[in-house]
Amino acid sequence: MSLSLLIKIGGSLRGASELLDEIAAYPGRLVLVHGGGPNIGEWLNRMGFETHFYKGLRVTPPEQMEVVEMVLTTLGKGLAHSLTQRGRPAVALTGRDANLLQANLLEPALGRVGEVSQVNTQVLEQLLNLGLTPLIAPIGLDSQGPLNINADTAAGAVAGAMGLPAVFLTDVVGVLRDPKDPSSRFAELSKGEVHTLIGQGVISGGMIPKVEAALGALDKGAPWAAIARGARGVLEAVLSGETGTRVA
């Protein structure tokens, strides 16, 4: 029987058909978490809102939260429909559904931005037992209403709560010793090695949040986490160690 996995995918449907084919064909059980940053930025712009980032996270004032939730919910429905059409029945959820993701406010300066405090794993297990693939948009809930959550950290929290390996699909083949040389990929790294490579500047820029999300998944209880490029054959290749970087 194939391993159950949590997979974090980007929110864009553009150019995603090959990746959706791959996910739909995977023989094991999957829980999916999706992002949607570019689409959110596009819609906020259309609505006349300015976008600001603080410590790498999107500042989300209460009046923008409605747009964020609208975009992520719509994206999730589109992705779920695409997977269902490919023969993998999927259900699009946000953290609001059945109190799926309870969250705490991260920092007042960020507005309605949160981090996951609790995952309703029972709902996810029940959906999986029905043969459905849960597809989660990273919207959490506190006593005041919805919170915008970074998709990578949400994925780590769900993977940890479910005890599932987390696969972060991205646009790079993994962690590289030399960013210009794809053959310099690290097949596996320990937590300590990740911190050392960050300190040495080998892991830098946009790769830092990716490895931090992988470490976050481990801290929450995931057995391992991997960072890999989303392409045909990626899931089996990650499991065999042929592609991606596994952090354990």
C-alpha positions in Angstrom: 0.0 0.0 0.0 1.3 3.4 -1.0 2.4 5.9 1.8 -0.1 8.5 2.8 1.3 12.0 2.3 0.5 15.7 2.9 1.3 17.8 -0.2 1.6 21.5 -0.3 1.0 23.0 -3.7 1.0 26.6 -5.0 -2.4 28.2 -5.7 -1.9 29.0 -9.4 -3.9 26.9 -11.9 -1.7 28.2 -14.7 0.6 25.5 -15.9 -0.6 23.2 -13.2 -2.2 20.5 -15.4 0.8 18.2 -15.4 1.1 18.5 -11.6 -2.6 17.8 -11.1 -2.3 14.7 -13.3 0.5 13.5 -11.1 -1.4 14.1 -7.9 -4.6 12.6 -9.2 -2.7 9.4 -10.2 -1.0 8.9 -6.9 -2.2 5.5 -5.5 -2.0 6.5 -1.8 -4.1 8.7 0.4 -3.4 12.5 0.2 -4.2 15.6 2.2 -3.5 18.8 0.2 -2.8 22.3 1.3 -2.7 25.1 -1.3 -1.5 28.7 -1.4 -2.6 31.6 -3.6 -0.3 34.6 -3.0 -0.1 35.9 -6.6 -3.9 35.6 -7.1 -4.5 37.4 -3.8 -2.1 40.2 -4.8 -3.8 40.5 -8.2 -7.3 40.8 -6.6 -6.3 43.2 -3.9 -4.8 45.4 -6.6 -8.0 45.2 -8.7 -10.0 46.3 -5.6 -7.7 49.3 -5.0 -5.9 47.9 -2.0 -2.2 48.3 -1.4 -0.2 45.2 -0.4 2.5 45.4 2.2 4.7 42.6 3.6 6.2 42.5 7.0 8.9 39.8 7.9 8.0 38.1 4.7 4.3 37.8 5.5 1.4 39.6 3.8 0.0 42.3 6.1 -3.8 41.6 6.1 -6.0 44.4 7.6 -9.5 43.3 8.5 -11.0 45.0 5.4 -8.7 42.9 3.1 -9.4 39.6 4.8 -12.7 39.2 3.0 -10.8 39.4 -0.4 -8.1 37.0 0.8 -10.8 34.5 1.9 -12.8 34.9 -1.3 -9.7 34.3 -3.6 -8.4 31.3 -1.6 -11.9 29.7 -1.4 -12.5 30.1 -5.2 -9.0 28.8 -6.0 -9.6 25.7 -3.8 -12.9 25.0 -5.5 -11.2 25.2 -8.9 -8.4 22.9 -7.9 -10.8 20.4 -6.3 -12.9 20.4 -9.5 -9.8 19.7 -11.6 -8.7 16.8 -9.4 -12.2 15.3 -9.4 -12.3 15.5 -13.2 -9.1 13.6 -13.2 -10.6 10.7 -11.2 -9.5 11.8 -7.7 -12.7 13.1 -5.9 -11.5 16.1 -3.9 -13.3 18.4 -1.4 -12.2 22.0 -1.1 -12.1 23.2 2.6 -10.9 26.2 4.5 -10.2 26.3 8.2 -13.7 27.6 8.8 -15.2 24.2 7.8 -16.0 22.1 10.9 -13.5 24.2 12.8 -10.8 22.6 10.8 -8.0 25.0 11.6 -8.1 26.9 15.0 -5.6 29.7 14.9 -4.0 32.4 17.0 -3.2 36.0 16.0 0.5 36.1 15.0 1.4 39.7 15.6 -0.7 42.8 15.8 1.4 44.6 13.1 0.4 41.9 10.6 -3.4 42.5 11.0 -5.5 39.4 10.5 -2.6 37.0 10.1 -2.4 33.9 12.3 -0.7 30.6 13.0 -2.4 27.2 13.4 -3.0 26.3 17.1 -5.2 23.2 16.5 -6.2 20.9 13.6 -9.5 19.0 13.6 -7.9 15.8 12.3 -11.1 13.8 12.8 -12.8 15.6 9.9 -9.8 14.9 7.6 -9.7 11.2 8.6 -13.4 10.8 7.9 -13.1 12.3 4.5 -10.1 10.1 3.7 -12.0 7.0 4.8 -14.8 8.0 2.4 -12.2 8.0 -0.5 -12.1 11.8 -0.7 -9.0 14.0 -0.9 -9.2 17.0 1.4 -7.8 20.2 -0.2 -7.3 22.9 2.4 -7.0 26.7 1.9 -4.9 28.2 4.7 -7.6 30.2 6.4 -7.8 29.7 10.2 -10.3 30.8 12.8 -10.1 32.6 16.1 -12.8 34.1 18.3 -12.9 37.2 16.1 -13.3 35.4 12.8 -11.0 34.3 9.9 -7.2 34.6 9.8 -4.8 34.5 6.9 -2.2 31.8 7.4 1.0 31.3 5.4 0.3 28.1 3.3 3.7 26.5 4.1 3.3 26.8 7.8 -0.3 25.7 7.6 0.8 22.6 5.7 3.4 21.9 8.3 0.9 22.1 11.1 -1.6 19.8 9.3 1.2 17.3 8.5 2.3 17.2 12.1 -1.2 16.8 13.5 -1.9 14.0 11.1 1.6 12.4 11.5 2.1 12.5 7.7 5.3 13.1 5.8 5.0 16.6 4.2 6.0 17.2 0.6 6.4 20.9 -0.3 6.1 21.2 -4.1 7.8 24.3 -5.4 9.8 25.6 -8.5 13.2 24.3 -7.4 14.6 20.7 -7.5 15.5 20.9 -3.8 18.2 22.5 -1.7 21.3 23.1 -3.8 24.9 23.6 -2.6 25.3 25.8 -5.7 22.1 27.5 -6.9 23.3 27.5 -10.5 24.0 23.7 -10.5 21.0 21.4 -10.2 23.3 18.4 -9.7 24.5 19.9 -6.4 21.2 18.9 -4.7 21.3 17.7 -1.1 19.3 14.4 -1.1 18.9 14.5 2.7 19.6 17.0 5.5 19.2 16.8 9.2 17.8 19.7 11.3 21.3 20.6 12.4 22.7 20.6 8.8 19.9 22.9 7.7 20.8 25.5 10.4 24.5 25.2 9.5 23.8 25.8 5.8 21.6 28.8 6.6 24.5 30.2 8.8 26.9 29.6 5.9 24.7 31.4 3.5 24.3 28.3 1.3 20.6 28.3 2.1 19.4 31.9 1.5 16.7 34.1 0.1 13.4 32.3 -0.9 14.8 28.9 0.1 14.9 29.9 3.8 11.1 30.0 4.3 10.8 26.6 2.5 13.3 24.8 4.8 11.8 26.6 7.8 8.4 25.2 6.8 9.9 21.7 6.5 11.5 22.1 10.0 8.2 23.4 11.3 6.5 20.2 10.0 9.0 18.0 11.8 8.6 20.0 15.0 4.8 19.5 14.9 5.2 15.7 14.5 5.7 14.9 10.8 8.1 12.0 10.3 10.0 13.8 7.5 9.5 16.6 5.1 10.7 17.1 1.5 11.2 20.1 -0.8 10.9 19.3 -4.6 10.0 20.7 -7.9 6.4 19.9 -8.9 6.5 17.9 -12.2 5.5 14.5 -13.6 6.8 11.6 -11.6 7.8 13.8 -8.6 6.0 11.9 -5.9 7.5 8.5 -6.6 10.9 10.2 -7.2 10.7 12.0 -3.8 9.8 8.7 -2.1 12.8 6.9 -3.7 15.2 9.8 -3.0 15.8 10.5 -6.7 14.6 14.1 -6.5 14.1 16.8 -3.9 15.7 17.3 -0.5 14.4 15.3 2.4 14.7 16.9 5.9 14.5 14.4 8.8 
